[in-house]
Amino acid sequence: MNLPNSLTILRIFFVPLLVVVLLTQQPNWDFWGLSVHFEIWGVLILLAAASTDAADGYFARKRSEITTLGILLDPIADKLLISAAFISLVAMGLVPAWMVVIIIGREFIVMGLRNIASAEGLVIPASPLGKTKLFLQVLAGCIVIYSARHAGIKLLATVLLWLVVISAVVSAVHYFLMFWSQVDDRFKQRQSMPRVIEQKKNPQDVPTR
């Protein structure tokens, strides 16, 4: 258990805390005239969890502490956080359910493609579109949570939600194209291998004198 993996596990523990704050809409505190309601806590928890995502990757690379456990847990923690946040926002009536279906559906599709690629011994690198998608998801989540008590920013929240949906679809298509390109190359290699083996086993007749 190293520092990057500890940060990843901490991100997982943030998930139930965020769900409880959003669904109970508590706590709502007043300190000497300063109101700190549940939406502030929700935004802070989501930002803190997202910051651990950036931190664990940074420390893993800097300290050369990339482990199998970290590779396994990191994407799971990301998906748990985003899924829990947006499902809670649907329950609060702040986000249309169909948008969340697309956002979460994209994650399951990409996870399935990664599993297939891994089974074939293929490595598909993370694309900038995927990182942009995650940034937009966190930003949109924060703005939507804050808009629960501040109607003036609901238009901005709607715009960001549309950007999240669009980025999810575009990144999914891009990932599928990368996946298909590598799988297609692997399939073509497998088709050509029997021919090469057959040619080696049955060489052409050499003319005799």
C-alpha positions as CSV (number, residue, x, y, z in Angstrom):
1,M,0.0,0.0,0.0
2,N,1.8,3.1,-1.2
3,L,0.8,6.8,-1.4
4,P,-0.9,6.7,-4.9
5,N,-3.0,3.7,-4.0
6,S,-4.0,5.3,-0.7
7,L,-5.2,8.3,-2.5
8,T,-7.2,6.1,-4.9
9,I,-8.8,4.3,-2.0
10,L,-9.6,7.7,-0.3
11,R,-11.4,8.7,-3.5
12,I,-13.6,5.6,-3.2
13,F,-14.4,6.5,0.4
14,F,-15.5,10.0,-0.8
15,V,-18.3,8.4,-2.8
16,P,-20.7,7.4,-0.1
17,L,-20.0,10.7,1.7
18,L,-21.0,12.6,-1.4
19,V,-24.2,10.6,-2.0
20,V,-25.3,11.1,1.6
21,V,-24.7,14.9,1.4
22,L,-26.6,15.2,-1.9
23,L,-29.6,13.0,-1.1
24,T,-30.1,14.2,2.5
25,Q,-29.3,17.8,1.5
26,Q,-27.4,18.1,4.8
27,P,-25.6,19.7,6.6
28,N,-26.7,23.3,6.5
29,W,-24.8,25.4,8.9
30,D,-24.7,29.1,9.7
31,F,-21.5,30.5,11.2
32,W,-21.8,34.1,12.3
33,G,-24.0,35.1,9.4
34,L,-22.0,32.9,6.9
35,S,-24.2,30.2,5.5
36,V,-22.6,26.9,4.5
37,H,-25.3,24.8,3.0
38,F,-25.2,21.2,1.6
39,E,-24.4,22.4,-2.0
40,I,-21.1,23.9,-0.8
41,W,-20.2,20.7,1.0
42,G,-21.1,18.7,-2.1
43,V,-18.9,20.8,-4.3
44,L,-16.0,20.6,-1.9
45,I,-16.3,16.8,-1.6
46,L,-16.4,16.4,-5.4
47,L,-13.4,18.6,-5.9
48,A,-11.5,16.9,-3.1
49,A,-12.2,13.5,-4.7
50,A,-11.2,14.7,-8.2
51,S,-8.0,16.2,-6.8
52,T,-7.0,12.7,-5.5
53,D,-7.3,11.5,-9.1
54,A,-4.7,14.0,-10.3
55,A,-2.5,13.4,-7.3
56,D,-2.3,9.6,-7.4
57,G,-1.3,9.6,-11.0
58,Y,1.3,12.3,-10.4
59,F,2.9,10.5,-7.4
60,A,2.7,7.1,-9.1
61,R,4.8,8.4,-12.0
62,K,7.1,10.6,-10.0
63,R,7.9,7.9,-7.4
64,S,7.8,5.0,-9.9
65,E,5.1,3.4,-7.8
66,I,2.8,2.2,-10.6
67,T,1.3,-1.1,-9.3
68,T,-1.2,-3.6,-10.6
69,L,-3.6,-2.7,-7.7
70,G,-3.4,1.0,-8.7
71,I,-4.0,0.2,-12.4
72,L,-7.1,-1.8,-11.4
73,L,-8.5,0.6,-8.8
74,D,-8.0,3.9,-10.4
75,P,-10.5,3.6,-13.3
76,I,-13.0,1.9,-10.9
77,A,-12.7,4.8,-8.4
78,D,-13.3,7.3,-11.2
79,K,-16.4,5.5,-12.5
80,L,-17.8,5.1,-9.0
81,L,-17.4,8.8,-8.2
82,I,-18.9,10.1,-11.5
83,S,-21.7,7.5,-11.5
84,A,-22.6,8.2,-7.9
85,A,-22.6,12.0,-8.4
86,F,-24.8,12.0,-11.5
87,I,-27.2,9.4,-10.3
88,S,-27.7,11.4,-7.1
89,L,-28.3,14.5,-9.2
90,V,-31.0,12.6,-11.1
91,A,-32.6,11.7,-7.8
92,M,-32.6,15.4,-6.9
93,G,-34.2,16.3,-10.2
94,L,-31.3,18.4,-11.3
95,V,-30.2,16.3,-14.3
96,P,-32.3,14.5,-16.9
97,A,-32.0,10.7,-16.6
98,W,-31.3,10.1,-20.3
99,M,-28.2,12.2,-20.1
100,V,-26.8,10.2,-17.2
101,V,-27.6,7.0,-19.1
102,I,-25.4,8.2,-21.9
103,I,-22.6,9.3,-19.5
104,I,-22.6,6.1,-17.5
105,G,-23.2,3.9,-20.6
106,R,-20.1,5.3,-22.2
107,E,-18.1,4.2,-19.2
108,F,-19.4,0.6,-19.4
109,I,-18.8,0.4,-23.1
110,V,-15.2,1.6,-22.8
111,M,-14.6,-0.8,-19.8
112,G,-15.9,-3.7,-21.9
113,L,-13.6,-2.7,-24.8
114,R,-10.6,-2.5,-22.5
115,N,-11.3,-5.9,-21.1
116,I,-11.4,-7.3,-24.7
117,A,-8.3,-5.5,-25.6
118,S,-6.5,-6.7,-22.5
119,A,-7.5,-10.3,-23.2
120,E,-5.9,-9.9,-26.7
121,G,-2.8,-8.5,-25.2
122,L,-3.4,-5.1,-26.6
123,V,-2.7,-1.7,-24.9
124,I,-4.9,1.2,-26.0
125,P,-3.5,4.5,-24.7
126,A,-5.7,7.0,-22.9
127,S,-6.7,9.8,-25.3
128,P,-6.9,13.5,-24.6
129,L,-10.6,13.3,-25.2
130,G,-11.0,11.0,-22.3
131,K,-9.2,13.4,-20.0
132,T,-11.2,16.3,-21.3
133,K,-14.4,14.3,-20.6
134,L,-13.4,13.7,-17.0
135,F,-12.6,17.4,-16.5
136,L,-16.0,18.4,-17.9
137,Q,-17.8,15.9,-15.8
138,V,-16.3,17.2,-12.6
139,L,-16.9,20.8,-13.6
140,A,-20.5,20.1,-14.7
141,G,-21.1,18.2,-11.5
142,C,-19.9,21.0,-9.3
143,I,-22.0,23.6,-11.2
144,V,-25.1,21.5,-11.1
145,I,-24.7,20.8,-7.4
146,Y,-24.3,24.5,-6.7
147,S,-27.3,25.3,-8.9
148,A,-29.5,23.4,-6.4
149,R,-29.9,26.6,-4.4
150,H,-28.7,29.1,-6.9
151,A,-31.1,29.2,-9.9
152,G,-29.1,31.9,-11.6
153,I,-26.5,29.4,-12.9
154,K,-28.8,26.7,-14.1
155,L,-28.3,27.8,-17.7
156,L,-24.6,27.4,-17.3
157,A,-25.2,24.0,-15.7
158,T,-27.3,22.9,-18.7
159,V,-24.7,24.0,-21.2
160,L,-22.0,22.1,-19.3
161,L,-24.2,19.0,-19.2
162,W,-24.6,19.1,-22.9
163,L,-20.9,19.4,-23.3
164,V,-20.4,16.4,-21.1
165,V,-22.8,14.3,-23.1
166,I,-21.2,15.3,-26.4
167,S,-17.7,14.7,-25.1
168,A,-18.8,11.3,-23.8
169,V,-20.2,10.2,-27.2
170,V,-17.2,11.6,-29.1
171,S,-14.6,10.0,-26.8
172,A,-16.5,6.7,-26.9
173,V,-16.4,6.7,-30.8
174,H,-12.7,7.7,-30.8
175,Y,-11.9,4.9,-28.3
176,F,-13.8,2.4,-30.4
177,L,-12.0,3.4,-33.5
178,M,-8.6,2.9,-31.8
179,F,-9.8,-0.4,-30.4
180,W,-11.1,-1.6,-33.8
181,S,-7.9,-0.6,-35.6
182,Q,-5.7,-2.6,-33.2
183,V,-8.0,-5.6,-33.2
184,D,-8.3,-5.6,-37.0
185,D,-4.5,-5.6,-37.3
186,R,-4.3,-8.5,-34.9
187,F,-7.0,-10.4,-36.8
188,K,-5.1,-9.9,-40.1
189,Q,-1.9,-11.1,-38.5
190,R,-3.6,-14.2,-37.3
191,Q,-5.0,-14.9,-40.8
192,S,-1.6,-14.5,-42.4
193,M,0.2,-16.8,-39.8
194,P,-1.3,-20.1,-41.0
195,R,-0.2,-19.3,-44.6
196,V,3.3,-18.6,-43.5
197,I,3.5,-21.8,-41.5
198,E,2.0,-23.8,-44.4
199,Q,4.6,-22.4,-46.7
200,K,7.4,-23.4,-44.3
201,K,6.0,-26.9,-44.0
202,N,5.5,-27.3,-47.7
203,P,8.3,-25.5,-49.5
204,Q,8.1,-25.2,-53.2
205,D,9.8,-27.9,-55.2
206,V,13.4,-27.2,-56.0
207,P,14.2,-28.1,-59.6
208,T,16.6,-31.0,-59.8
209,R,19.4,-31.6,-62.3
